[in-house]
Amino acid sequence: MSYRNHIRFLPKNHPYRKRKFTSAKLRDKAPLCPTIPKGTEVVEQLLMVVNNFGKSKKKRSRDEEADTMWKKKSVFFSLPYWEVLVVRHNLDVMHVEKNVCESIVNTLLDCKGKSKDHYQSRLDLQDMGIMPELHPYEEDNITRLPPATYTLSKSDKKMFCKRLFDLKLPYGYSSKISNCVDVEKYKLIGLKSHDCHVIMQQLLPVAIRGLMEEGPRVAILRLSKFFFGLCRHVVDKEEIVQLELEAAEILCKLEDFFPPSFFDPMIHLVVHLAREVRLCGPVQFRWMYHFER
């Protein structure tokens, strides 16, 4: 499942919309930002839902449409205040940031089994009729995949890993990142959540400097800056509103370069993080570092 088309989270008069939908008629028909249902609306949708615990013997086929989007009714809706909560389920920034960091690093280094760019994803591009420069082709009875702008060459991989391996950080700033870098196999192993936190916000912009094409590199740098602004101890309401718009712009920019397989649910959740900061306050009071130390 791919979560794309983040242009719907941008305002109607945004330049990205004008670039994608050239005419005013197309812009009027363009999808708009989906509204988050209120608790009372969710309760009405759950009235006809019956909880069937255990494994279901009958499986629904892919072509068969479901009667409702809900599979079961959460026990939390039995609480009298649950339906009036603005944020009923908190997104953990720690795990979202960790998964986003791993997806980006593994895709840049083209790690086997962990990269979001593989043969099946290239076939998806061919079926969807997008990014023709990345479609697989036959040469001497061998299927070849064209190099992508978001993957590093062998020399760039070596430079990327060497930069992280040679970094000297202050005592207590993070764990020893060099222990997680395999310079010979060009991959990062054994990264903890805080390691990904430091890499995503501080080290990744340094490691990819001058290594990639400008387009995907700038998008990744903007994503690093977004997480840095999101994790501040002091939250400015005006800056948080700008971060909400920035998140949608970054994901639209990433869609120009990365394949649909890259946009899994964790990448999509980035667009909702700034909204929860605006409603619930700084992330330091809500993430899982306090419980998973």
MARKEGU-84693 format. One record per residue: residue in three letters; x, y, z of N, C-alpha, C in turn; residue number from 1. Coordinates in pm, whole numbers. Example, Ala and Ser with C-alpha at 12.3 -4.5 7.8 and 13.67 -1.06 7.14 Angstrom:
2
   residu     n.xx     n.yy     n.zz    ca.xx    ca.yy    ca.zz     c.xx     c.yy     c.zz   num
      ALA     1319     -569      780     1230     -450      780     1320     -330      780     1
      SER     1285     -225      708     1367     -106      714     1290        3      787     2
# end
This chain:
293
   residu     n.xx     n.yy     n.zz    ca.xx    ca.yy    ca.zz     c.xx     c.yy     c.zz   num
      MET       84     -119        0        0        0        0       88      124        0     1
      SER       56      218      -86      136      340      -99       50      461      -64     2
      TYR      106      551       14       38      675       55      103      791      -20     3
      ARG       42      827     -134       94      936     -215      -10     1048     -224     4
      ASN       12     1136     -319      -81     1246     -345      -97     1336     -223     5
      HIS       16     1373     -163       11     1464      -48      -15     1608      -88     6
      ILE      -34     1631     -216      -67     1766     -261     -204     1809     -209     7
      ARG     -286     1714     -168     -418     1748     -116     -408     1819       19     8
      PHE     -294     1809       86     -278     1877      215     -230     2021      199     9
      LEU     -213     2066       76     -169     2203       49     -289     2291       20    10
      PRO     -278     2422       46     -389     2514       16     -421     2519     -133    11
      LYS     -538     2573     -165     -582     2577     -304     -492     2663     -392    12
      ASN     -442     2773     -335     -361     2867     -413     -212     2840     -402    13
      HIS     -173     2721     -359      -32     2691     -341       35     2672     -478    14
      PRO      162     2717     -493      231     2700     -623      243     2556     -669    15
      TYR      252     2461     -577      262     2321     -616      136     2276     -690    16
      ARG       19     2324     -645     -106     2289     -712     -111     2350     -852    17
      LYS      -64     2474     -864      -65     2540     -994       31     2470    -1091    18
      ARG      138     2413    -1037      233     2344    -1123      179     2211    -1172    19
      LYS      107     2138    -1084       55     2007    -1122      -74     2019    -1201    20
      PHE     -164     2109    -1158     -291     2129    -1227     -284     2264    -1299    21
      THR     -255     2259    -1428     -224     2382    -1502     -345     2472    -1520    22
      SER     -462     2414    -1542     -580     2497    -1567     -661     2515    -1439    23
      ALA     -740     2621    -1436     -824     2648    -1319     -932     2541    -1303    24
      LYS     -978     2483    -1415    -1081     2379    -1409    -1027     2254    -1341    25
      LEU     -903     2219    -1372     -842     2102    -1307     -816     2129    -1159    26
      ARG     -778     2252    -1126     -752     2284     -985     -880     2278     -903    27
      ASP     -994     2311     -963    -1120     2302     -890    -1159     2158     -861    28
      LYS    -1120     2066     -951    -1153     1925     -933    -1046     1849     -856    29
      ALA     -936     1916     -823     -827     1849     -752     -871     1809     -611    30
      PRO     -819     1698     -560     -860     1655     -424     -814     1753     -319    31
      LEU     -899     1772     -220     -870     1863     -110     -829     1785       13    32
      CYS     -785     1856      113     -738     1793      237     -854     1722      306    33
      PRO     -839     1594      338     -948     1523      407     -967     1576      548    34
      THR    -1090     1585      590    -1120     1634      724    -1112     1518      823    35
      ILE    -1057     1548      939    -1047     1447     1045    -1181     1436     1115    36
      PRO    -1242     1317     1118    -1376     1305     1178    -1375     1332     1327    37
      LYS    -1481     1392     1373    -1496     1416     1516    -1534     1287     1588    38
      GLY    -1522     1290     1720    -1553     1171     1798    -1697     1129     1785    39
      THR    -1790     1227     1780    -1932     1194     1766    -1960     1126     1632    40
      GLU    -1890     1170     1526    -1908     1108     1395    -1857      965     1395    41
      VAL    -1744      943     1463    -1690      807     1470    -1782      716     1549    42
      VAL    -1843      768     1655    -1936      689     1736    -2055      645     1652    43
      GLU    -2107      735     1569    -2219      701     1481    -2180      592     1382    44
      GLN    -2057      596     1332    -2012      493     1238    -1992      358     1306    45
      LEU    -1966      361     1437    -1938      238     1510    -2062      174     1571    46
      LEU    -2179      235     1553    -2300      181     1614    -2335       42     1560    47
      MET    -2310       21     1432    -2346     -106     1370    -2230     -206     1367    48
      VAL    -2118     -170     1428    -2002     -259     1427    -2011     -358     1543    49
      VAL    -1993     -485     1513    -1996     -590     1615    -1856     -650     1625    50
      ASN    -1802     -656     1744    -1669     -712     1765    -1672     -865     1756    51
      ASN    -1597     -918     1663    -1581    -1063     1651    -1439    -1097     1692    52
      PHE    -1423    -1142     1815    -1291    -1171     1866    -1242    -1307     1813    53
      GLY    -1112    -1318     1806    -1052    -1439     1753    -1032    -1430     1603    54
      LYS     -982    -1538     1545     -954    -1539     1402    -1083    -1564     1324    55
      SER    -1098    -1488     1218    -1215    -1503     1132    -1189    -1612     1028    56
      LYS    -1285    -1703     1012    -1269    -1811      915    -1290    -1761      773    57
      LYS    -1378    -1665      756    -1406    -1612      623    -1321    -1489      597    58
      LYS    -1248    -1491      489    -1164    -1378      452    -1226    -1304      335    59
      ARG    -1217    -1173      344    -1273    -1089      238    -1173    -1079      123    60
      SER    -1220    -1098        1    -1133    -1087     -115    -1100     -941     -142    61
      ARG     -997     -919     -222     -954     -783     -249    -1056     -705     -330    62
      ASP    -1127     -775     -420    -1226     -708     -504    -1354     -677     -428    63
      GLU    -1377     -744     -318    -1500     -724     -242    -1487     -600     -155    64
      GLU    -1585     -512     -162    -1583     -389      -85    -1637     -414       55    65
      ALA    -1577     -350      153    -1620     -365      291    -1740     -275      318    66
      ASP    -1826     -319      411    -1943     -240      447    -1904     -114      522    67
      THR    -1797     -122      600    -1752       -8      678    -1600      -13      688    68
      MET    -1540      101      719    -1395      107      731    -1346       53      864    69
      TRP    -1437       30      959    -1399      -16     1092    -1415     -167     1101    70
      LYS    -1316     -233     1162    -1322     -377     1182    -1375     -413     1320    71
      LYS    -1350     -325     1418    -1401     -349     1552    -1414     -216     1625    72
      LYS    -1487     -217     1732    -1508      -97     1814    -1412      -99     1931    73
      SER    -1335        6     1944    -1236       14     2051    -1305       25     2187    74
      VAL    -1245      -38     2287    -1302      -34     2421    -1291      105     2482    75
      PHE    -1203      188     2426    -1187      323     2481    -1311      409     2459    76
      PHE    -1394      374     2359    -1515      452     2335    -1620      429     2444    77
      SER    -1597      337     2533    -1687      323     2648    -1660      428     2755    78
      LEU    -1545      496     2744    -1517      606     2836    -1603      726     2801    79
      PRO    -1659      795     2900    -1753      905     2870    -1690     1024     2801    80
      TYR    -1558     1044     2818    -1493     1161     2761    -1421     1132     2630    81
      TRP    -1420     1006     2588    -1334      969     2475    -1378     1035     2344    82
      GLU    -1508     1044     2322    -1555     1095     2194    -1539     1246     2180    83
      VAL    -1513     1316     2291    -1497     1461     2282    -1350     1502     2278    84
      LEU    -1258     1405     2282    -1116     1437     2275    -1079     1482     2135    85
      VAL     -995     1584     2126     -950     1632     1995     -849     1535     1935    86
      VAL     -757     1485     2018     -658     1386     1975     -681     1259     2056    87
      ARG     -737     1158     1994     -770     1035     2066     -655      934     2066    88
      HIS     -566      945     1968     -453      852     1959     -329      935     1928    89
      ASN     -231      929     2018     -109     1008     2002      -11      935     1910    90
      LEU       50     1011     1818      155      956     1732      289      970     1802    91
      ASP      362      860     1811      490      861     1879      597      911     1783    92
      VAL      651     1030     1809      751     1090     1721      879     1007     1720    93
      MET      911      943     1830     1034      865     1837     1035      753     1733    94
      HIS      928      673     1728      924      561     1635      904      608     1491    95
      VAL      827      714     1471      810      766     1336      943      815     1281    96
      GLU     1017      890     1363     1147      941     1320     1245      827     1293    97
      LYS     1242      725     1376     1332      610     1357     1302      539     1225    98
      ASN     1176      513     1197     1140      442     1075     1167      526      950    99
      VAL     1144      657      959     1174      745      846     1323      747      819   100
      CYS     1403      755      925     1549      757      910     1598      628      846   101
      GLU     1549      515      893     1593      386      838     1551      371      692   102
      SER     1431      417      657     1386      408      518     1476      491      426   103
      ILE     1510      612      470     1593      699      387     1734      643      373   104
      VAL     1795      604      485     1934      556      481     1944      427      401   105
      ASN     1854      333      423     1859      206      351     1833      223      202   106
      THR     1751      321      166     1725      347       24     1844      416      -40   107
      LEU     1906      510       31     2024      577      -23     2137      478      -47   108
      LEU     2158      388       49     2267      291       38     2228      166      -40   109
      ASP     2100      157      -79     2050       43     -156     2080      -88      -84   110
      CYS     2042      -94       44     2065     -214      124     1969     -326       80   111
      LYS     2022     -442       55     1942     -553        6     1841     -596      112   112
      GLY     1715     -604       72     1608     -646      161     1550     -534      246   113
      LYS     1615     -419      251     1567     -308      332     1539     -182      252   114
      SER     1592     -176      131     1571      -59       48     1428      -57       -6   115
      LYS     1374       62      -22     1241       78      -79     1245       77     -232   116
      ASP     1364       71     -289     1380       66     -434     1426      -72     -473   117
      HIS     1340     -148     -540     1373     -284     -580     1300     -316     -710   118
      TYR     1313     -438     -754     1257     -476     -884     1105     -462     -887   119
      GLN     1039     -503     -781      893     -494     -777      847     -349     -780   120
      SER      919     -261     -712      880     -120     -714      899      -59     -853   121
      ARG     1001     -106     -927     1019      -58    -1064      906     -108    -1155   122
      LEU      859     -229    -1130      744     -279    -1207      619     -198    -1177   123
      ASP      605     -155    -1053      492      -69    -1018      497       61    -1096   124
      LEU      617      118    -1111      631      240    -1189      588      216    -1334   125
      GLN      623       99    -1385      587       67    -1523      436       50    -1539   126
      ASP      373      -14    -1442      228      -33    -1447      154      100    -1432   127
      MET      207      189    -1349      142      318    -1326      173      419    -1435   128
      GLY      273      390    -1517      307      480    -1626      374      609    -1581   129
      ILE      451      603    -1473      520      721    -1421      670      694    -1415   130
      MET      748      799    -1411      893      789    -1403      949      691    -1507   131
      PRO      932      720    -1635      979      625    -1738     1130      603    -1736   132
      GLU     1206      699    -1681     1351      682    -1679     1396      573    -1581   133
      LEU     1304      524    -1496     1338      421    -1398     1280      284    -1433   134
      HIS     1214      272    -1546     1154      144    -1583     1263       41    -1614   135
      PRO     1244      -83    -1571     1342     -189    -1604     1343     -219    -1754   136
      TYR     1457     -264    -1803     1470     -294    -1944     1556     -419    -1961   137
      GLU     1542     -483    -2076     1617     -605    -2108     1741     -572    -2189   138
      GLU     1852     -631    -2151     1978     -614    -2224     2058     -743    -2215   139
      ASP     2081     -806    -2328     2152     -933    -2335     2085    -1039    -2247   140
      ASN     1950    -1045    -2258     1870    -1141    -2182     1884    -1123    -2031   141
      ILE     1918    -1003    -1989     1932     -970    -1847     1845     -848    -1818   142
      THR     1765     -858    -1714     1682     -744    -1673     1767     -648    -1591   143
      ARG     1774     -526    -1635     1855     -424    -1568     1766     -312    -1516   144
      LEU     1809     -255    -1403     1738     -143    -1342     1822      -16    -1360   145
      PRO     1768       87    -1422     1846      211    -1439     1878      273    -1303   146
      PRO     1993      337    -1289     2026      402    -1162     1932      518    -1134   147
      ALA     1896      534    -1009     1803      639     -968     1879      755     -905   148
      THR     1815      870     -904     1878      989     -847     1886      983     -694   149
      TYR     1803      899     -631     1799      893     -486     1890      784     -429   150
      THR     1959      710     -512     2055      611     -462     2197      661     -488   151
      LEU     2288      626     -399     2425      671     -409     2507      574     -494   152
      SER     2605      628     -564     2699      543     -637     2794      475     -539   153
      LYS     2876      386     -589     2966      312     -500     3065      405     -430   154
      SER     3118      502     -502     3212      597     -440     3140      686     -339   155
      ASP     3014      724     -370     2938      807     -276     2901      728     -151   156
      LYS     2869      599     -168     2841      515      -50     2963      507       42   157
      LYS     3078      493      -19     3201      486       60     3225      615      135   158
      MET     3202      728       68     3220      858      133     3116      880      243   159
      PHE     2993      838      217     2885      850      316     2920      774      444   160
      CYS     2959      648      429     2992      566      546     3119      616      615   161
      LYS     3215      664      538     3340      711      597     3316      837      680   162
      ARG     3227      923      635     3197     1044      710     3134     1011      845   163
      LEU     3041      916      845     2980      876      971     3078      800     1060   164
      PHE     3167      722      999     3263      643     1077     3367      733     1144   165
      ASP     3408      840     1077     3514      927     1129     3462     1039     1219   166
      LEU     3331     1046     1239     3277     1155     1320     3321     1143     1466   167
      LYS     3359     1254     1524     3393     1261     1666     3289     1349     1734   168
      LEU     3212     1289     1823     3104     1360     1890     3137     1380     2037   169
      PRO     3079     1483     2101     3103     1506     2244     3055     1389     2328   170
      TYR     3115     1373     2443     3080     1264     2533     2935     1283     2580   171
      GLY     2855     1178     2569     2717     1182     2612     2621     1235     2507   172
      TYR     2674     1280     2392     2586     1334     2288     2503     1223     2224   173
      SER     2565     1111     2198     2497      995     2143     2586      873     2166   174
      SER     2540      758     2120     2626      640     2126     2735      651     2019   175
      LYS     2827      558     2020     2935      562     1924     2884      516     1788   176
      ILE     2859      613     1699     2799      583     1570     2890      494     1484   177
      SER     3022      507     1504     3115      429     1422     3097      279     1443   178
      ASN     3046      238     1560     3020       96     1584     2905       43     1499   179
      CYS     2822      133     1449     2706       93     1369     2731      104     1219   180
      VAL     2851      146     1179     2882      168     1038     2969       54      986   181
      ASP     2923      -11      882     3002     -114      813     3058      -50      686   182
      VAL     3184       -9      691     3245       64      579     3266      -26      459   183
      GLU     3289     -156      481     3316     -246      370     3189     -285      295   184
      LYS     3079     -307      369     2954     -348      305     2860     -230      278   185
      TYR     2900     -110      318     2824       13      292     2682        4      349   186
      LYS     2674      -15      480     2543      -16      544     2558       19      692   187
      LEU     2445       57      752     2440       87      894     2362      -23      964   188
      ILE     2416      -73     1074     2355     -185     1144     2343     -149     1292   189
      GLY     2242     -207     1357     2227     -195     1501     2195      -56     1550   190
      LEU     2124       23     1471     2090      159     1513     1977      156     1615   191
      LYS     1995      226     1725     1890      243     1824     1805      365     1789   192
      SER     1697      384     1866     1606      494     1837     1675      629     1851   193
      HIS     1758      645     1954     1826      773     1973     1935      793     1868   194
      ASP     1996      686     1822     2094      698     1713     2026      754     1587   195
      CYS     1908      701     1555     1834      753     1440     1791      898     1462   196
      HIS     1762      932     1586     1725     1070     1619     1841     1165     1589   197
      VAL     1961     1129     1630     2078     1213     1606     2115     1214     1458   198
      ILE     2108     1098     1394     2144     1092     1252     2046     1173     1168   199
      MET     1917     1160     1198     1815     1227     1115     1827     1378     1126   200
      GLN     1854     1430     1244     1850     1574     1263     1987     1641     1247   201
      GLN     2094     1572     1279     2225     1637     1283     2326     1580     1183   202
      LEU     2334     1448     1172     2444     1387     1098     2411     1361      951   203
      LEU     2286     1332      920     2249     1303      781     2276     1420      687   204
      PRO     2243     1545      725     2277     1657      634     2427     1670      607   205
      VAL     2509     1633      707     2654     1640      687     2702     1525      599   206
      ALA     2641     1407      618     2688     1288      547     2657     1292      397   207
      ILE     2545     1356      358     2506     1355      217     2546     1483      146   208
      ARG     2620     1569      211     2657     1697      149     2742     1672       24   209
      GLY     2692     1719      -89     2764     1710     -215     2768     1572     -278   210
      LEU     2687     1477     -230     2695     1341     -281     2587     1307     -382   211
      MET     2469     1366     -368     2356     1331     -452     2323     1445     -547   212
      GLU     2226     1419     -633     2173     1528     -713     2099     1626     -623   213
      GLU     2089     1748     -668     2038     1855     -582     1893     1833     -540   214
      GLY     1808     1781     -630     1667     1766     -600     1639     1678     -479   215
      PRO     1674     1549     -482     1647     1465     -365     1728     1505     -243   216
      ARG     1848     1561     -262     1927     1602     -146     1860     1716      -71   217
      VAL     1808     1813     -143     1740     1926      -78     1614     1879       -6   218
      ALA     1541     1784      -65     1421     1732        1     1456     1663      132   219
      ILE     1565     1586      134     1606     1519      258     1654     1620      361   220
      LEU     1726     1723      317     1771     1827      409     1653     1900      471   221
      ARG     1551     1927      393     1432     1992      446     1360     1902      546   222
      LEU     1361     1772      521     1299     1678      615     1376     1675      747   223
      SER     1509     1681      740     1590     1686      863     1560     1814      942   224
      LYS     1550     1924      872     1520     2052      937     1380     2049      998   225
      PHE     1287     1980      932     1151     1969      985     1150     1897     1120   226
      PHE     1220     1783     1129     1224     1709     1255     1297     1789     1363   227
      PHE     1398     1866     1323     1468     1949     1421     1375     2055     1479   228
      GLY     1295     2119     1394     1199     2218     1443     1085     2156     1520   229
      LEU     1050     2032     1485      939     1965     1554      975     1928     1697   230
      CYS     1102     1898     1722     1145     1847     1854     1198     1958     1945   231
      ARG     1169     2081     1918     1214     2189     2005     1141     2185     2139   232
      HIS     1209     2235     2242     1149     2238     2375     1048     2351     2388   233
      VAL     1070     2459     2316      980     2574     2318      908     2580     2184   234
      VAL      774     2579     2189      694     2573     2068      634     2710     2042   235
      ASP      654     2760     1921      592     2885     1877      474     2850     1786   236
      LYS      357     2903     1817      236     2864     1744      246     2898     1595   237
      GLU      302     3014     1563      313     3052     1423      410     2961     1348   238
      GLU      520     2923     1414      615     2833     1349      556     2693     1328   239
      ILE      471     2648     1422      410     2516     1408      314     2514     1289   240
      VAL      242     2624     1267      153     2632     1151      236     2624     1022   241
      GLN      351     2690     1021      439     2682      905      496     2541      887   242
      LEU      521     2472      999      572     2335      990      468     2241      929   243
      GLU      340     2264      958      235     2182      896      238     2195      745   244
      LEU      253     2318      696      262     2340      552      393     2284      497   245
      GLU      500     2297      574      631     2249      531      631     2098      515   246
      ALA      563     2026      605      558     1879      596      492     1834      467   247
      ALA      382     1898      430      314     1862      306      402     1894      185   248
      GLU      472     2007      187      560     2044       76      675     1944       61   249
      ILE      732     1903      174      844     1807      170      800     1674      109   250
      LEU      683     1624      151      636     1496       97      603     1508      -51   251
      CYS      551     1623      -93      527     1644     -237      659     1647     -313   252
      LYS      760     1706     -252      892     1709     -315      952     1569     -325   253
      LEU      936     1490     -220      988     1353     -222      916     1268     -327   254
      GLU      788     1296     -351      714     1220     -452      769     1242     -592   255
      ASP      837     1353     -614      895     1380     -746     1014     1289     -776   256
      PHE     1077     1232     -673     1201     1158     -693     1191     1012     -648   257
      PHE     1120      985     -538     1117      851     -481      999      771     -537   258
      PRO     1012      638     -542      904      555     -597      787      545     -500   259
      PRO      671      500     -548      554      487     -458      578      393     -341   260
      SER      664      291     -358      690      197     -249      758      264     -130   261
      PHE      817      379     -151      884      450      -41      783      508       57   262
      PHE      663      539       10      564      611       92      474      512      165   263
      ASP      533      450      266      458      360      352      385      442      459   264
      PRO      306      378      546      232      456      647      319      544      736   265
      MET      442      501      768      528      582      854      571      712      786   266
      ILE      598      707      657      632      829      585      512      921      580   267
      HIS      393      864      562      272      947      556      242     1016      689   268
      LEU      274      952      800      243     1009      931      318     1139      958   269
      VAL      423     1166      881      498     1291      899      406     1411      881   270
      VAL      308     1401      792      222     1514      762      130     1549      880   271
      HIS      113     1457      976       24     1480     1089       98     1518     1218   272
      LEU      230     1512     1219      303     1534     1344      292     1678     1392   273
      ALA      304     1775     1301      299     1915     1343      162     1952     1397   274
      ARG       58     1892     1343      -77     1920     1394      -91     1877     1539   275
      GLU      -34     1762     1573      -44     1716     1712       39     1803     1805   276
      VAL      150     1858     1757      227     1952     1839      145     2077     1864   277
      ARG       74     2123     1764      -10     2243     1780     -122     2219     1880   278
      LEU     -175     2097     1885     -287     2068     1974     -243     2021     2112   279
      CYS     -131     1948     2119      -92     1883     2245       34     1939     2308   280
      GLY      107     2024     2238      228     2079     2296      353     2004     2252   281
      PRO      467     2036     2314      597     1978     2272      597     1826     2277   282
      VAL      676     1766     2190      679     1620     2177      750     1555     2296   283
      GLN      829     1632     2371      905     1574     2482      814     1516     2590   284
      PHE      690     1562     2595      596     1511     2696      517     1391     2646   285
      ARG      538     1352     2520      451     1249     2462      527     1137     2393   286
      TRP      658     1152     2370      725     1043     2299      772      935     2396   287
      MET      829      828     2343      851      706     2421      991      692     2477   288
      TYR     1073      794     2466     1209      782     2519     1208      758     2671   289
      HIS     1110      814     2741     1106      801     2886     1076      657     2928   290
      PHE     1008      582     2841      963      447     2879     1051      338     2821   291
      GLU     1133      368     2720     1212      265     2653     1361      286     2671   292
      ARG     1400      354     2778     1542      372     2806     1600      244     2864   293
# end
